[in-house]
Amino acid sequence: MSLPDLSALAVPGAKLAVRATPRAKREAVEAGEPLRIWVTAPADQGRANEAVRKLLAKALGVAPTRLTMLRGQTARDKLFQLD
């Protein structure tokens, strides 16, 4: 799995719009507006949200704890803020 280099977006205070797809066959990140993220985790008890946060953090080159979900806890369209 190769991730795009999104380190240019890793600016403190940046808000990142994400469209998530849980239960995908592969884990991937596609640059664009919004960012598209596919995760293999099911959308059950926040497992997909956590997988999206970890994969996004890896692509940004930051720790997952620096990403806060502002909106989209139960939706495919999410908004993260980089602290």
Buried (B, 14 or more C-beta within 10 A) or exposed (E): EEBEEBEEBBEEEEEBBBBBBBEBEEBBBEEEEBBBBBBEBEBEEEBBBBBBBBBBBBBBEBEEEBBEBEEBEEEBEBBBBBE
